[in-house]
Amino acid sequence: MIGLDIRDGVFRDTKNLYTTYPVGIVSRPHIRFVQKYAGESILDLGCATGNYCLHLASLGYSMVGADINPEYVRIARERGVDARVIEDRVPFDDASCDTVLLSEVLEHVENPEPLLVEARRIARRNVLITTPHSGDVTRLQQQGLLYEHFADLDHKNFFTVASLEHLLRQTFPRVRVWKGDSMNPLALFPGAPLRLLGKVLGRLHVIPPVFYFRLYAVAEVR
């Protein structure tokens, strides 16, 4: 097939992607999010190969993990993570940890409601969610652009602030959802110095953010 390398560089099947990720690869904004809102004991639900469990454990959190992918769980266990395979239900007792973390998980699940019910069952305090943001699509299309995560072949859901909040309110009594991780306003300009300048100006709020590629949510269990 002509251009197969181009297609494979754009479209991703993330079902087994994390088997190739080295130890230590985490998102710093995600870590700061957890540090701000999580309790002392955390279940990383959808832990993949355990990078977040390992990093958060190094910061003093009591971590356990679970995933539907047995190969991910095998690798996580080899790395020293207390990880378990999810089969019919999540294998943890009711109210067995302070916080359940669902980081980049809900977009992969065809029917996320039962998973959210399980997360609420296990958490004593709250459930923390991150997922790609899919709002402002029509504005991006006017410039011939689209969010990168639309190219992930196994994504089932594409959330906006409103749709994620509506989903979470069906399970949790108190919910807060917001946009985060703004796009570099100079990302499309050629040359690394200009792109770096865009990052700096964005962080200093000299150039106000327009587009965001992540949603963050805190769902209280009671």
C-alpha positions as CSV (number, residue, x, y, z in Angstrom):
1,M,0.0,0.0,0.0
2,I,1.4,3.4,-1.0
3,G,1.9,5.7,2.0
4,L,1.4,3.0,4.6
5,D,4.1,4.6,6.8
6,I,2.2,7.9,6.7
7,R,-1.0,6.2,7.7
8,D,0.7,4.4,10.5
9,G,2.2,7.6,11.7
10,V,-1.2,9.3,12.0
11,F,-3.7,6.6,12.9
12,R,-3.0,4.7,16.1
13,D,-4.5,1.6,17.7
14,T,-3.7,2.2,21.3
15,K,-4.9,-1.2,22.6
16,N,-1.3,-2.4,22.9
17,L,0.5,0.9,22.5
18,Y,1.9,1.1,26.0
19,T,3.9,-2.1,25.8
20,T,6.5,0.0,24.0
21,Y,6.5,2.9,26.5
22,P,9.6,3.0,28.7
23,V,9.3,3.4,32.5
24,G,8.9,7.0,33.7
25,I,6.8,8.4,30.9
26,V,4.0,10.4,32.5
27,S,2.1,13.6,31.9
28,R,3.2,16.3,34.4
29,P,-0.2,18.1,34.2
30,H,-1.9,14.8,35.1
31,I,0.4,14.3,38.1
32,R,-0.3,17.8,39.4
33,F,-4.0,17.1,39.0
34,V,-3.7,14.0,41.1
35,Q,-1.6,15.8,43.7
36,K,-4.2,18.5,44.1
37,Y,-7.3,16.4,44.4
38,A,-6.5,12.8,45.4
39,G,-6.4,11.1,48.8
40,E,-3.6,9.1,50.1
41,S,-4.6,5.7,48.6
42,I,-5.3,5.5,44.9
43,L,-6.6,2.9,42.4
44,D,-5.3,3.6,38.9
45,L,-8.2,2.1,37.0
46,G,-6.8,1.5,33.5
47,C,-3.2,1.5,34.8
48,A,-1.7,0.1,31.5
49,T,2.0,-0.9,32.3
50,G,2.1,1.0,35.6
51,N,4.0,4.2,34.9
52,Y,1.6,6.3,36.9
53,C,1.4,3.9,39.7
54,L,5.2,3.9,40.0
55,H,5.5,7.7,39.8
56,L,2.8,8.4,42.3
57,A,4.1,5.8,44.6
58,S,7.5,7.6,44.5
59,L,5.6,10.7,45.7
60,G,4.2,8.9,48.7
61,Y,0.8,7.6,47.6
62,S,-0.4,4.1,48.3
63,M,-1.0,2.7,44.8
64,V,-2.8,-0.2,43.2
65,G,-3.7,-0.7,39.6
66,A,-6.1,-2.6,37.3
67,D,-6.5,-3.1,33.6
68,I,-8.4,-5.2,31.1
69,N,-5.3,-6.0,29.2
70,P,-3.5,-9.0,30.7
71,E,-0.2,-8.1,28.9
72,Y,-0.2,-4.6,30.5
73,V,-0.9,-6.1,33.9
74,R,2.0,-8.6,33.4
75,I,4.4,-5.8,32.6
76,A,3.2,-3.7,35.5
77,R,3.7,-6.6,37.9
78,E,7.2,-7.1,36.6
79,R,7.9,-3.5,37.4
80,G,6.7,-4.0,41.0
81,V,3.1,-2.6,40.7
82,D,0.3,-4.3,42.6
83,A,-1.8,-4.7,39.5
84,R,-4.8,-6.9,38.7
85,V,-6.7,-8.0,35.6
86,I,-10.3,-6.7,35.3
87,E,-12.7,-9.5,34.1
88,D,-16.4,-9.3,35.0
89,R,-15.9,-6.6,37.7
90,V,-13.1,-4.5,39.1
91,P,-11.4,-6.8,41.7
92,F,-11.5,-4.5,44.7
93,D,-13.8,-4.2,47.7
94,D,-16.3,-1.4,48.3
95,A,-14.7,1.8,49.6
96,S,-11.3,0.2,49.6
97,C,-9.3,3.4,48.5
98,D,-9.6,7.1,48.8
99,T,-9.5,7.9,45.1
100,V,-10.0,6.1,41.8
101,L,-8.1,7.5,38.9
102,L,-9.6,7.1,35.4
103,S,-6.8,8.7,33.3
104,E,-7.5,8.6,29.5
105,V,-9.9,5.7,29.9
106,L,-13.5,6.7,29.2
107,E,-12.8,7.5,25.6
108,H,-11.9,3.8,25.0
109,V,-15.1,2.3,26.6
110,E,-18.1,1.7,24.5
111,N,-20.5,2.0,27.5
112,P,-18.7,3.9,30.3
113,E,-21.6,4.0,32.8
114,P,-21.0,0.6,34.4
115,L,-17.3,1.5,34.8
116,L,-18.2,4.7,36.5
117,V,-20.5,2.9,38.9
118,E,-17.7,0.5,39.8
119,A,-15.3,3.5,40.3
120,R,-17.8,5.1,42.7
121,R,-18.3,1.8,44.6
122,I,-14.5,1.5,45.2
123,A,-13.7,5.1,46.1
124,R,-14.3,6.6,49.5
125,R,-13.6,10.2,48.5
126,N,-13.6,10.9,44.8
127,V,-13.0,9.8,41.2
128,L,-10.6,11.8,39.1
129,I,-11.0,11.7,35.4
130,T,-9.0,12.9,32.4
131,T,-10.0,12.5,28.8
132,P,-9.3,14.2,25.5
133,H,-11.3,17.4,24.8
134,S,-13.3,17.4,21.6
135,G,-15.0,20.7,21.7
136,D,-14.5,23.5,19.2
137,V,-14.2,21.0,16.4
138,T,-16.0,23.2,13.8
139,R,-13.6,26.1,14.6
140,L,-10.6,23.9,14.0
141,Q,-12.0,22.5,10.8
142,Q,-12.3,26.0,9.4
143,Q,-8.5,26.1,9.5
144,G,-8.2,22.6,8.1
145,L,-7.3,21.2,11.5
146,L,-8.6,18.4,13.8
147,Y,-7.6,17.1,17.3
148,E,-4.9,14.4,17.2
149,H,-7.0,12.0,19.3
150,F,-9.5,11.7,16.4
151,A,-6.9,9.5,14.8
152,D,-6.9,6.9,17.6
153,L,-8.7,4.0,16.1
154,D,-10.0,2.5,19.3
155,H,-11.6,5.7,20.7
156,K,-15.3,5.2,21.2
157,N,-16.3,8.5,22.8
158,F,-15.4,12.1,22.1
159,F,-16.2,14.4,25.0
160,T,-17.0,18.1,25.4
161,V,-17.3,19.7,28.8
162,A,-21.1,19.5,28.6
163,S,-21.2,15.8,27.5
164,L,-18.7,14.6,30.1
165,E,-20.5,16.5,32.9
166,H,-23.8,15.0,31.8
167,L,-22.4,11.5,31.8
168,L,-20.8,11.9,35.3
169,R,-23.9,13.4,36.9
170,Q,-25.8,10.2,36.2
171,T,-23.5,8.5,38.7
172,F,-22.1,11.1,41.1
173,P,-23.8,13.7,43.3
174,R,-21.2,16.4,42.8
175,V,-19.2,16.9,39.6
176,R,-16.8,19.6,38.3
177,V,-15.4,19.5,34.7
178,W,-13.0,21.9,33.1
179,K,-10.8,22.3,30.0
180,G,-7.0,22.2,30.5
181,D,-3.7,21.7,28.6
182,S,-4.0,24.6,26.1
183,M,-2.5,24.3,22.7
184,N,0.6,26.2,21.8
185,P,-0.6,29.2,19.8
186,L,2.6,29.1,17.6
187,A,2.7,25.3,17.1
188,L,2.1,25.5,13.4
189,F,4.9,28.0,12.7
190,P,8.2,26.5,11.3
191,G,11.2,26.5,13.6
192,A,11.7,25.3,17.2
193,P,12.5,28.8,18.5
194,L,9.1,30.1,17.5
195,R,7.3,27.1,18.9
196,L,9.2,27.5,22.2
197,L,8.3,31.2,22.2
198,G,4.6,30.2,21.8
199,K,4.8,27.9,24.9
200,V,6.4,30.6,27.0
201,L,3.9,33.3,25.9
202,G,1.1,30.9,26.5
203,R,2.2,30.1,30.1
204,L,2.7,33.8,30.8
205,H,-0.8,34.4,29.4
206,V,0.6,37.0,27.0
207,I,-1.3,35.1,24.3
208,P,-4.6,33.9,25.7
209,P,-5.3,30.2,25.1
210,V,-7.9,29.5,22.4
211,F,-8.0,25.7,22.1
212,Y,-7.5,23.0,24.8
213,F,-6.9,19.3,24.2
214,R,-7.7,17.8,27.6
215,L,-10.7,17.6,30.0
216,Y,-10.2,17.3,33.8
217,A,-13.0,16.2,36.1
218,V,-13.5,15.6,39.8
219,A,-16.5,13.5,40.8
220,E,-17.3,13.3,44.5
221,V,-18.8,10.0,45.7
222,R,-21.0,11.5,48.4
